[in-house]
């Protein structure tokens, strides 16, 4: 089955094309595709990796919805959300749980930084910042409070801030050898996550790709 024959796969191609190569760089790298290759080739490889290769050749290209549902199940997202068959709703639930996990692991100083980011984004919502910080649905609460565009900016700032602190901690652990080594934000996300079993090679690729795609959709989705 061609990538273009499934609506969820076509939507993924469309989303990636609305994004930019900078946003997709880690995904290309993770799936061992040259970034000079077309988006369709990248999506095809993601589907191939998500089906562990063998299933791809037997049953054809996987459905991106299936991959998102597998990741959501692995992250212990509620079954009623998974059964909606809505990529958007499931991705948002994944981001909610991921954000909640990050906040649970954040140091007091990091939580203060995050709260300052929320307050600077919109002082109008000062009374809700503590609700957002303690919410189990961080992304959903942010979107309903400040809108998707501002929510995307806030989440990116939070990830960048935590990534910087994570890089500083790694620098202290490893010494000067990583001074020039960039630590992708997705590494911080995966470091923060404790409930995913990444023993399988497919999950080691697909989980971070689905999370990054969720963040891309939040920024570039219709």
C-alpha positions, -999 to 999 in steps of 0.1 A, spaced: 0 0 0 13 34 -10 18 60 17 -7 83 -1 -34 57 0 -42 62 37 -57 95 50 -36 95 82 -4 90 63 -13 117 38 -20 141 67 14 133 81 31 141 48 11 174 46 20 183 82 57 177 76 56 197 44 41 227 63 69 224 89 105 229 79 137 208 77 150 223 109 121 208 128 124 175 110 162 171 113 162 147 143 134 126 128 153 122 95 184 113 115 166 89 138 151 70 108 184 71 89 170 90 59 191 118 42 173 151 47 177 157 10 151 129 5 114 139 0 90 139 29 72 109 14 103 88 18 107 99 54 71 90 62 75 56 44 105 49 66 87 59 98 59 35 89 84 8 81 102 12 114 70 13 133 59 -21 119 93 -37 126 100 -41 89 86 -76 84 50 -65 88 56 -37 63 64 -61 35 36 -86 44 7 -62 50 19 -30 33 26 4 48 14 9 84 -13 34 93 1 63 112 -30 63 134 -20 27 144 15 39 154 1 67 175 -23 43 192 5 19 200 26 47 215 -4 59 235 -10 24 248 26 21 258 23 54 276 -8 41 294 -31 67 279 -67 61 287 -84 35 264 -114 57 257 -90 84 243 -72 58 221 -105 44 208 -115 79 195 -93 71 165 -84 108 164 -47 113 158 -51 149 171 -68 139 204 -44 110 211 -13 132 204 -26 158 227 -32 132 254 4 121 249 17 157 252 -4 161 284 11 130 300 46 139 289 43 174 302 29 162 335 59 138 339 84 166 331 68 188 357 68 160 383 105 156 378 113 193 377 134 208 405 119 237 425 141 261 406 129 247 373 92 249 384 98 286 393 113 292 358 83 275 342 59 296 363 77 327 352 74 317 316 36 312 321 32 346 338 53 364 311 33 348 284 1 363 297 -3 381 330 -40 380 324 -39 343 334 -18 347 366 -45 331 387 -44 300 365 -6 294 364 -6 272 395 -36 252 381 -16 246 349 15 235 368 -4 209 388 -28 198 361 -26 163 347 -36 178 314 -10 206 310 -12 211 273 -50 209 271 -53 234 300 -28 257 283 -46 256 249 -80 263 266 -64 291 286 -41 310 262 -49 295 228 -28 271 207 -4 296 193 7 310 227 5 275 242 30 263 215 54 291 224 51 284 261 58 247 257 88 254 234 102 278 260 97 253 288 114 226 268 143 249 259 148 260 295 148 224 308 170 213 280 196 239 289 196 228 326 198 192 315 228 200 293 245 218 322 240 188 345 253 165 318 283 188 313 291 186 350 289 148 350 309 142 318 333 171 319 345 192 290 340 164 264 304 175 258 309 213 257 303 214 219 277 186 219 241 197 215 215 178 234 183 176 214 152 186 233 136 152 226 164 136 246 153 157 276 117 145 270 127 109 269 150 113 299 121 127 319 98 98 310 98 68 333 68 46 323 78 37 288 95 4 281 119 12 253 134 -23 251 120 -29 216 140 -13 187 108 0 170 97 18 202 131 34 206 125 51 172 87 55 171 80 69 206 103 100 202 91 105 166 54 105 176 62 130 204 81 153 181 53 150 155 28 159 182 48 191 190 51 199 153 13 195 148 7 218 178 27 244 160 19 239 123 -14 219 123 -46 234 109 
